[in-house]
């Protein structure tokens, strides 16, 4: 057996008969409904038996009920997870002996949730004994002996209060827009004898999601950093240090490689990922189950983290700097970023922790953010971002009311101008021009800055170059890092690029403000003149 034997200390025990009964249900009663195996008996692969089905249904508590209440399975696409989930749903419906059982399939939308349900329905229709004992409808299957039902649900969690779930199947947890549906379903199981929640998903890229919470929790349970005897963690994935182009890595992450996944398909997909930079993260996430930082790669977060450096606000007081102001819209987050060009120490004075390119400055970054206080809770739910926590940590400032109070921003920028020597402030010429006028009246130099390709290409590429050279020090500010994770760039046929707010996974206002500030800092490169004029724009 893949699990440790039961002990007197834990009280858990392994019921081999129950485990093999579940395996036999799949292999004797169910058939595959799609692909080359359609119509053939559902013979479980060894990994499916030993890692999921046997432990899930074989391990018992001292009272004889099932040990595991949550089964979290994270595995790449095409490894048969939907068919397996469909079989589990039918087993919970028919073999659980739960009076008035309620089994539900849920996902990010009704179409996704229907994938598991439709597979289960076809399995029922393909077996005379199951068809005789159940009655399939368009969106439900009824098992009359125990008055139990299996239904497919939409993603509208507001309609789900009052449910009494005994079994829950969540497909592709990583696409859940928020946690409400999952929490509503899980908390509905409280009165059941041995409820089971099965979440089967591919890795995601949003680390502020409920899927990441489950993933992180599963890792800690698996590594025994958290003791939870009711949580079964099953993760198939390539490691961060594994060579993602090697077949041995593919086999490590895909237990069904050679069965439901063809090796030549993996080879073609891998070659595509090596040739198209934007597809690399897609391949890693969907094919190797690696949690990536973005849906489309631009900023590699390993490079960003390595360039964190140290940012000491006190040490920067009185030093010249350049600002970037992105006010976005009044109900979103506003950002003001200061960039300080710091001359490098004399040759040989650098350290491994704070490297530099001799003769060129290091840029220290200080970001500031504002959000409307009244709609902050709504934004926490909508964006799945802990704005409220950041406000408590003084990383974001909440302004009174349901829109950003520009008077607060003007006052804060004025105070910063007294603390630092702000030489210029770049701002979006189409965003809140009255703020720029007020700042100019305060004696500050404000520079209208376009957001088009011509203006943004140079500093956007420079941001990446400086990050790669570890010369852009941001101190790993959590809010700015989150925005760096989100950024997606737009590229035109000539190779020009700029941040794309519409396509980015979430807010990037701080990065846009940083790029504008960096642009002013580089254009005013001291006695050496503009770095753009000296060597042109670097193309990576």
C-alpha positions, 0 to 999 in steps of 0.5 A: 500500500502507498500509505503507512499502516494504521497505528493505535496513536492515530486510530485510523485503519485501512479497510481493504474491502472498501478500497477494492469495492471502489476500484471494482465499481470503476472497472466493472460498472463504468466505461470510457465515454470519449476518445480512443477508449470510448466504450471500453471498460474503465480500467484504472491506472495504477496511479489512480488506484494507489494515489486516489481511489484506494486511499480516498475510500479505504482509509477509515476513522475509528467510527468507521466513516471515511478518513478523508473529507477533502481530496485535492488532485492537481495534475496537468491536462489530458491525464483523465481527471474529468473521467475520474471525477465523473466516476467518483461522483457516481460512486458517491451517488450510488454506493455511499448509502447516504439517505437523501444524498446530494452530490454536486458538480461545480466549476467556474461556469456551467459549461465547465461543470457540465463536463464531469456531469455529462461524462457521468451521465454517459457512463450511466446510459452505457451500463444496463444495471446503472441505467435500471437503478437511476434516472438521468435527466438533463442536469441531474441523475436520481438514485431512488433507493436512497432518494439521492441526487447528483446535480450540476451547478452554475457558478452563481453561489448566491443560489446555493445557500440551503444545500446539504451536500454529501459529495462535491466535485470541483473541476478546474479550481484555478478558474474560480473567480472568487471563493464564494461558491467553494466556501458555500458548498463546503460549509453545506456538508456540516450535517453529513456523516462522511462528506467528501469534497474532491477538487481536481485542477490544473495549476494556475497563475493567480497566487491570490486565488482560492486555488493557490490557497488549496495548493499551498495548503496541500503542499504543507500537508504533504510535507507534514508542515501542517497536520490535517488527517482529513486532507488527501493531497495528490500533486503531479508536477515538474519541479522548479529546477527540472529541465522542462524540455526533457522527456523525463520531466514530462513523465514526472508530471504526467502519469498518463503520458503514453496512455491518454497523452501521446509522446509526440504531442508533448514533443510538438508542444514543447518545441512550440514553447521553445520557439514562441516565448509567450507560449512557454508559460502555457506549456509549463502550466497546462502540460507540466503543472507548474504554477507560473506567475503570469498567463503570458510571460513578460516579466520573469518574477525570478529576475524581479525578486533577484533585483529587489536590493535594499530601499531605505527611505531614510537614506533617500531623504533629500536626494533627487528623484523623478516621479510617475503618477498614474491615477487610472479611474476614480474607483480603482487604485492610484499609484505614484512612484518615485525613482532615485538614480543612485551613482554606483560606488567606486570600482570594487565597492559593490557586494554580491547582495547589491551588484551594479554595472560600473559607471551606470546608476542603480535606480531605487524605487519608492511606490505609493498607492491609494484606494477608495475606502468604501468600495475596498471590500468589494475590490477585495472580492472582485480582484481577489487581492488583500487590499484591506491587509495592505491598508493595515500594513500601510502599503496602500492608503484608503481615502474616504468615500467611494471614489479616490479623493484626489485632494488626499493624493495632492497633499501626499505628493506635496508632503513627499516633495518636502521629504525628497527632491522631486525634479519632475513628475510624469503623468498621463496627459489624459488622466485627471489633468486638474491634479497636474495643474494643482501640483504645478501650482505647488511649484512642482515640475509636471510633464505630460506623458503619452501612453502610446508605443513611441513614448512607452517602448524605451522605458518599458524595455529599460525596466526589463533590462535594469531588472535583468542587471539587478540595477532596479531596486524595489525592496520587493514591495508586495503591492508593486510585486503583485503588479509586476506579476500581472503585467502583459505587454502589447507589441506592434508589428515593428516590435514596439511595446507598452504595458497593456492594461486591458490584457494584464491579469489585474492592476498594473498601475504601479508598474505604469507609474514606475515606467513613466518615472524611470523614463524621466530619470533616464532622460535626465541622465545628468552630465552624461545626457540621456541614455537613449540619445547616447546608445538608443533603445535596447531591444531584448 
